[in-house]
Amino acid sequence: MNLKNLIINRVSNLKFTNQTVDLEHIMDLLDVAIYAPNHKMREPWRFVIFQGEGKETFVKRYVNTFEESLKNDQYLTVNKVFSAPVVIAVVMPKTGQIRDDLEDLQANAAMIQNFLLLLTESGLSSFWKTPQYIESVAFRSTLQVGEQEIVVGLLMIGYSEMKIQPKPRKSARSKTTIYT
Ligand SMILES: Cc1cc2nc3c(=O)[nH]c(=O)nc-3n(C[C@H](O)[C@H](O)[C@H](O)COP(=O)(O)O)c2cc1C
């Protein structure tokens, strides 16, 4: 697929097959994705990758931070994301300066889109999620995220047999003002 078609065919996809994802391949793609623009070369990201037993253990640890009566609901909520064969948490260090942090979030978005396109190119499906619980103390502490870090998002990854149906967009032309 050429770049134009990759961009259009990268769609969010929830329905994954059980096919195992090769983490070496995922690391190779991340090592390309990080060539995203980023101000002052802060390279403002780190990754936590979950698969198989490691993923189950993390979900259990997180759910166990809740009192008994809440555990089932919390399991169902977190499993909406952690049911994917691979989940990647993208974590950004905070600089202490709002302006720099906004730039760093933009750099993360560029890096993530690079990554999603590379996944699409290699036949993998993905879904970029920012559920509210990524900001919670329970989730952040289970993930071992520091005070000075932000969980930018969770990326669900796997193979899928779903038909790719890009959602239509309003044209850029309809949202553009041109002065000549
Ligand atoms: C920063 C960001 C956060 C997102 N968080 C969620 C989310 O929490 N839940 C969700 O259903 N979709 C989430 N999405 C996915 C969007 O809903 C999706 O990209 C949009 O509907 C367009 O569909 P497409 O990805 O198939 O083109 C997020 C997308 C971005 C860029």
The ligand as an SDF file (V2000), in Angstrom:
LIG
                    3D

 31 33  0  0  0  0  0  0  0  0999 V2000
   -6.0220   10.8740   21.2810 C   0  0  0  0  0  0  0  0  0  0  0  0
   -7.1080    9.8960   20.8990 C   0  0  0  0  0  0  0  0  0  0  0  0
   -7.8160    9.2520   21.8920 C   0  0  0  0  0  0  0  0  0  0  0  0
   -8.8200    8.3400   21.5870 C   0  0  0  0  0  0  0  0  0  0  0  0
   -9.4850    7.7100   22.5980 N   0  0  0  0  0  0  0  0  0  0  0  0
  -10.4990    6.8950   22.3170 C   0  0  0  0  0  0  0  0  0  0  0  0
  -11.2310    6.2700   23.3640 C   0  0  0  0  0  0  0  0  0  0  0  0
  -10.9160    6.4100   24.5420 O   0  0  0  0  0  0  0  0  0  0  0  0
  -12.2730    5.4820   23.0290 N   0  0  0  0  0  0  0  0  0  0  0  0
  -12.6430    5.2900   21.7250 C   0  0  0  0  0  0  0  0  0  0  0  0
  -13.6250    4.5860   21.4890 O   0  0  0  0  0  0  0  0  0  0  0  0
  -11.9400    5.8340   20.7110 N   0  0  0  0  0  0  0  0  0  0  0  0
  -10.8810    6.6260   20.9690 C   0  0  0  0  0  0  0  0  0  0  0  0
  -10.1370    7.1680   19.9510 N   0  0  0  0  0  0  0  0  0  0  0  0
  -10.3650    6.7030   18.5730 C   0  0  0  0  0  0  0  0  0  0  0  0
  -11.3030    7.6010   17.8090 C   0  0  0  0  0  0  0  0  0  0  0  0
  -12.6120    7.4360   18.2940 O   0  0  0  0  0  0  0  0  0  0  0  0
  -11.2140    7.2230   16.3220 C   0  0  0  0  0  0  0  0  0  0  0  0
   -9.9160    7.4530   15.8740 O   0  0  0  0  0  0  0  0  0  0  0  0
  -12.2060    8.0380   15.4830 C   0  0  0  0  0  0  0  0  0  0  0  0
  -13.5220    7.6270   15.7210 O   0  0  0  0  0  0  0  0  0  0  0  0
  -11.9360    7.8880   13.9930 C   0  0  0  0  0  0  0  0  0  0  0  0
  -12.0640    6.5440   13.6050 O   0  0  0  0  0  0  0  0  0  0  0  0
  -10.8690    5.7830   12.8820 P   0  0  0  0  0  0  0  0  0  0  0  0
   -9.7200    5.6990   13.8770 O   0  0  0  0  0  0  0  0  0  0  0  0
  -11.4140    4.4280   12.5480 O   0  0  0  0  0  0  0  0  0  0  0  0
  -10.4710    6.5640   11.6720 O   0  0  0  0  0  0  0  0  0  0  0  0
   -9.1320    8.0780   20.2340 C   0  0  0  0  0  0  0  0  0  0  0  0
   -8.3980    8.7300   19.2240 C   0  0  0  0  0  0  0  0  0  0  0  0
   -7.4060    9.6250   19.5620 C   0  0  0  0  0  0  0  0  0  0  0  0
   -6.6360   10.3190   18.4580 C   0  0  0  0  0  0  0  0  0  0  0  0
  1  2  1  0
  2  3  1  0
  2 30  2  0
  3  4  2  0
  4  5  1  0
  4 28  1  0
  5  6  2  0
  6  7  1  0
  6 13  1  0
  7  8  2  0
  7  9  1  0
  9 10  1  0
 10 11  2  0
 10 12  1  0
 12 13  2  0
 13 14  1  0
 14 15  1  0
 14 28  1  0
 15 16  1  0
 16 17  1  0
 16 18  1  0
 18 19  1  0
 18 20  1  0
 20 21  1  0
 20 22  1  0
 22 23  1  0
 23 24  1  0
 24 25  2  0
 24 26  1  0
 24 27  1  0
 28 29  2  0
 29 30  1  0
 30 31  1  0
M  END
$$$$
